Amino acid sequence: MKRNAPTREKAAPPAEDSYLRALGDNLRALRARRGVTRKQLAQQSGVSERFLAQLEGGTGNASVLVLRRIAAALAVELEDLLAQRNGPTRSDDLLESVGILRRLDEAAVAKARGLLEENFGATTSPSDEAARRQRIALIGLRGAGKSTLGARLAKELGVPFIELDRLVEKAAGSPLNMIFDLYGPSGFRRFERRCLDEVLEKHDRFVMATGGSIVSEPATFDRLLRACYTVWLRATPEEHMERVIAQGDMRPMAHNPEAMSQLKQILAEREPLYRQADLTVDTSRRALESLTADFLDAFRPTVTTAR
C-alpha cells in the first residue's frame, strides 16, 4: 500500500513575497526610528521576539490583530505599518485633523483650507526669523554631545540651558525608562510635546538639548523646526557608542551583540529627518573648545548675549 507523499507548503506568489518583504522593511524602519529594540517591542506588544524577527526578515505572515498590537506598541497607525514607506509616519494630531476634515461638506472643507493657508501658509517674516534664531535646539542621536556642547554654548551666550528629557522626567515624575514602561511610546510623546510647548511659551532665548527621537514624531518635530534654530550634531555610529560607554552606561552593549548594527540602522532611518535642521555640525574627534568657538562665530551676529 502506497503512502501518501508529504504535502509541501506552496511558496507564496512573487507579489506576496514582495509585500511581506515591504512589511518587514516597514516594521524594521519604524522600530529603528522610534529607537525601540526588538526585545522591547516584544514586551510591549506581546508578540514573540522570534516572530518579530521573522516579520522583519520578510518571512512572517501575521494576522491583522497581531499587526494591530505591534502598531499600537510603536504608537503608529496600522496603515503606517502596512503602507509603502514614503517619509515620516503621521502623528495623532494629524490623523485626528484629517478625520475632522473628512466629516465636513465641500463648502466647509474649502473654508478650512482658507483658514489653514491664512494662518500657516505664509512665509516667515524677518522678525519671526530673528526671534527663532534666539532659540537654539540641538538634535541628534544620544552621544552626539548635545548636553556638553549645549551647556557650554548657553553659558557663553548668557542664555538658559534646557534639557528636554529632564523636563519630561520632571513632568512625569519618573525616569525615562520607567515612563516608557508605564505609558508606552505614545505616552512619552505626549509628555515631550507638552514640555516643548511650555518651554516655547516661557522662554524667548535658550539653548536646548532635545531627545534623539524627537524627529520621530512629525508634529512635534515640525513645531521645533518652526520655532527654533535647529542644529544637528552629527557623529559616526562608533563615536556615538564610544561616548555613551565613556559616560559609564553599558546598557547599549549589555546582552545585545547586535547593538552596533541597530545603532547604524537607527541613524540611517533618522538621517533624512535630522538633515532638515538649519545647520549640521560634525562633532567627530573635535575638541569642545573648537566646536564652541565655531558656534559662537556663527551665532554672535544674530543672537543677543547677556554680557
C-alpha positions in Angstrom: 0.0 0.0 0.0 1.4 3.3 -1.1 1.9 6.0 1.5 0.7 9.5 0.6 3.6 11.8 -0.2 4.1 14.5 2.3 2.5 17.7 1.3 4.7 20.8 0.8 3.6 24.2 1.7 3.2 26.2 -1.5 5.6 29.0 -2.0 4.0 32.4 -1.8 3.5 34.1 -5.2 6.1 36.7 -6.0 3.7 39.6 -5.3 3.0 38.3 -1.9 6.7 37.7 -1.2 7.4 41.3 -2.2 4.6 42.5 0.1 5.9 40.6 3.1 9.4 42.0 2.5 8.0 45.5 2.3 6.1 44.9 5.5 9.3 43.7 7.2 11.2 46.8 5.9 8.4 49.0 7.3 8.5 47.3 10.7 12.2 47.5 11.0 12.3 51.1 9.9 9.5 52.2 12.3 11.2 50.3 15.1 14.5 51.9 14.4 13.0 55.4 14.0 11.4 55.0 17.4 14.6 53.7 18.9 13.0 50.5 20.2 14.8 47.2 20.3 13.2 44.0 19.1 13.1 42.8 22.7 11.4 45.9 23.9 8.8 45.7 21.1 8.2 42.1 22.0 7.5 43.0 25.6 5.2 46.0 24.7 3.3 44.2 22.0 3.0 40.7 23.4 4.4 39.3 20.1 7.4 37.0 20.5 10.8 38.3 19.6 11.3 35.4 17.3 8.2 36.1 15.3 9.1 39.8 15.1 12.5 38.7 13.6 10.6 36.6 11.0 8.4 39.6 10.2 11.3 41.9 9.7 13.0 39.3 7.6 10.0 39.1 5.3 9.1 35.5 6.1 6.5 36.0 8.8 2.8 36.3 7.9 0.9 37.9 10.8 -2.8 38.3 11.3 -4.4 41.7 11.3 -4.8 41.5 15.1 -1.2 40.8 15.6 -0.2 43.7 13.4 -2.6 46.0 15.3 -0.8 45.1 18.6 2.6 45.8 17.0 1.3 49.2 15.6 -0.1 50.1 19.0 3.2 49.3 20.7 5.0 51.6 18.2 2.4 54.3 18.6 1.6 54.3 14.9 -1.5 53.6 12.9 -1.9 50.2 11.3 -1.9 51.8 7.9 1.6 53.3 8.7 2.8 49.8 9.2 1.3 48.4 6.0 1.7 51.3 3.7 4.6 51.9 1.3 7.4 53.9 3.1 7.2 57.5 1.9 8.6 59.5 4.8 7.8 60.1 8.5 4.8 58.4 10.0 1.8 60.5 10.7 1.1 61.9 14.2 -2.1 61.5 16.2 -2.8 65.2 15.8 -2.6 65.0 12.0 -4.8 61.9 11.8 -7.4 63.5 14.1 -7.4 66.6 11.9 -7.8 64.6 8.8 -10.7 62.8 10.4 -12.4 66.1 11.2 -12.0 67.3 7.6 -13.5 64.1 6.2 -16.7 64.7 8.1 -17.2 68.2 6.6 -19.0 69.0 3.4 -17.2 70.6 0.5 -18.0 74.2 1.5 -16.7 73.7 5.0 -13.5 72.0 3.7 -12.9 75.0 1.4 -13.3 77.3 4.4 -10.9 75.2 6.5 -8.4 75.2 3.7 -8.6 79.0 3.5 -8.0 79.3 7.3 -5.0 77.0 7.1 -3.4 79.0 4.3 -4.1 82.2 6.1 -2.6 81.1 9.4 0.1 78.7 8.3 0.8 79.2 4.6 2.6 82.5 4.8 6.4 82.7 4.7 8.3 83.5 7.9 8.8 87.3 8.4 12.2 88.7 9.1 11.2 89.5 12.7 10.0 85.9 13.2 13.2 84.5 11.8 15.3 86.8 14.1 13.2 85.5 17.1 13.7 81.9 16.0 17.5 82.3 16.0 17.3 83.3 19.7 16.1 79.7 20.4 18.8 77.2 19.6 17.7 73.5 19.6 20.4 70.7 19.3 19.2 67.5 17.8 21.0 64.2 17.1 21.5 60.7 18.5 22.5 60.0 22.0 26.2 60.6 22.4 26.3 63.4 19.9 27.5 65.9 22.5 24.2 67.8 22.9 24.3 68.2 26.7 28.0 69.0 26.9 28.2 71.4 24.0 24.7 72.9 24.8 25.7 73.8 28.3 28.9 75.4 27.2 27.2 77.3 24.4 24.4 78.6 26.7 27.0 79.8 29.2 28.9 81.7 26.5 25.7 83.3 25.1 24.3 84.1 28.6 21.1 82.2 28.0 19.3 79.3 29.8 20.4 75.8 29.0 17.4 73.3 28.9 17.4 69.5 28.6 14.0 68.5 27.2 14.3 64.9 28.5 14.9 66.2 32.1 11.7 68.3 31.8 9.8 65.2 30.6 11.1 63.2 33.6 10.1 66.0 36.0 6.6 66.3 34.4 6.0 62.5 34.6 7.7 62.1 38.0 9.7 59.1 36.6 13.0 58.4 34.8 12.7 57.9 31.0 12.9 54.1 31.0 10.0 54.0 33.5 8.0 56.4 31.5 8.2 54.1 28.5 7.2 51.1 30.8 4.3 52.9 32.3 2.9 54.9 29.4 4.5 53.4 26.3 5.9 55.4 23.4 2.7 57.4 22.8 2.6 58.5 26.4 6.2 59.7 26.3 5.5 61.6 23.1 2.6 63.4 24.8 4.9 64.4 27.7 7.6 65.5 25.3 5.2 67.7 23.2 3.7 69.3 26.3 7.1 70.1 27.7 8.3 71.6 24.4 5.2 73.8 24.2 5.8 75.0 27.8 9.4 75.9 27.0 8.5 77.9 24.0 5.8 79.7 25.9 8.1 80.6 28.8 11.4 81.4 27.1 12.3 83.7 24.3 16.0 82.8 24.4 17.7 79.5 25.2 19.9 76.6 24.1 18.1 73.3 24.3 19.2 69.7 24.0 16.4 67.5 22.7 16.0 63.8 22.9 17.4 61.8 20.0 14.0 60.5 18.9 12.1 63.8 18.8 12.4 63.7 15.0 10.2 60.6 15.0 7.0 62.5 15.9 6.3 64.6 12.8 4.0 67.2 14.6 6.4 67.8 17.4 9.5 68.0 15.1 7.7 70.4 12.8 6.9 72.6 15.9 10.6 72.5 16.8 11.7 73.4 13.3 9.3 76.3 13.0 10.0 77.8 16.5 13.8 77.1 16.9 17.0 77.3 15.0 17.9 73.6 14.9 21.4 72.2 14.7 22.1 68.6 14.0 25.2 67.4 15.9 26.4 64.5 13.8 29.0 61.8 14.6 29.8 58.3 13.4 27.9 55.4 15.0 31.2 54.2 16.5 31.7 57.5 18.2 28.1 57.7 19.4 28.6 54.3 21.1 32.1 55.2 22.5 30.7 58.4 24.1 27.7 56.6 25.7 30.0 53.9 27.1 32.5 56.5 28.3 29.7 58.0 30.3 29.5 54.8 32.2 26.4 53.4 30.5 27.0 49.9 29.4 23.3 49.2 28.6 23.6 49.5 24.8 26.1 46.6 24.6 24.8 44.5 27.5 23.4 41.2 26.3 23.0 42.7 22.8 25.5 41.6 20.2 23.5 43.5 17.6 23.8 46.9 19.4 26.1 48.4 16.8 24.1 47.3 13.8 20.9 48.5 15.4 22.5 51.9 16.1 23.6 52.2 12.5 20.0 51.3 11.4 18.5 54.0 13.7 20.9 56.6 12.3 20.2 55.6 8.7 16.4 55.8 9.3 16.6 59.2 11.1 19.3 60.8 8.9 16.8 62.3 6.4 14.9 63.8 9.3 18.0 65.2 11.0 19.0 66.8 7.7 16.0 69.1 8.0 17.9 71.1 10.6 19.1 74.6 9.8 22.7 73.6 10.4 24.7 70.3 10.5 27.9 70.1 12.6 30.1 67.1 12.6 31.4 66.6 16.2 33.6 63.6 15.5 37.0 63.8 17.0 36.6 67.5 17.7 37.5 69.3 20.9 34.8 71.1 22.9 36.6 74.4 22.7 36.9 74.3 18.9 33.2 73.4 18.5 32.1 76.2 20.9 34.2 78.7 19.0 32.7 77.7 15.7 29.2 78.0 17.1 29.9 81.5 18.6 31.2 82.7 15.3 28.0 81.5 13.6 25.6 82.8 16.2 27.0 86.1 17.6 25.8 88.3 14.7 22.2 87.3 15.4 22.0 86.1 19.0 21.9 88.7 21.7 24.1 87.9 24.6 23.6 88.9 28.2 27.1 90.2 28.7 
